[in-house]
Amino acid sequence: MATNDIRVCDKCRHMQMKRTVAKLEKLVPGTEIKIGCKSYCGPCKRTAFVFVNGRYVKGATEDEAIEKAMTYVKK
């Protein structure tokens, strides 16, 4: 399995961190999900986002952001 770099912002108003991390861990087992500010505050105030393998992926909802992010996950 390839190594993935997945990060989420704990300041994002559009995501619940415990739920988001649990979903990501289930979808990408064995990947360390890094949590912390990503200095992406402008878009972060407006939409949910996940940083995955060098890309900021946003969505109107937490689930949409996670779904879109999965297209960039290395398998």
QUIUR-V48430 format. One line per field, one symbol per residue. burial: # if it has 24 or more other ideal C-beta (glycine too) atoms within 12 Angstrom, else .. A space follows every 50 residues. Layout:
burial: ???
//
This chain:
burial: ...#.####..#.##.#..##.##..##..#.#....#.#...#..#### ##...####..#..##..##..#..
//
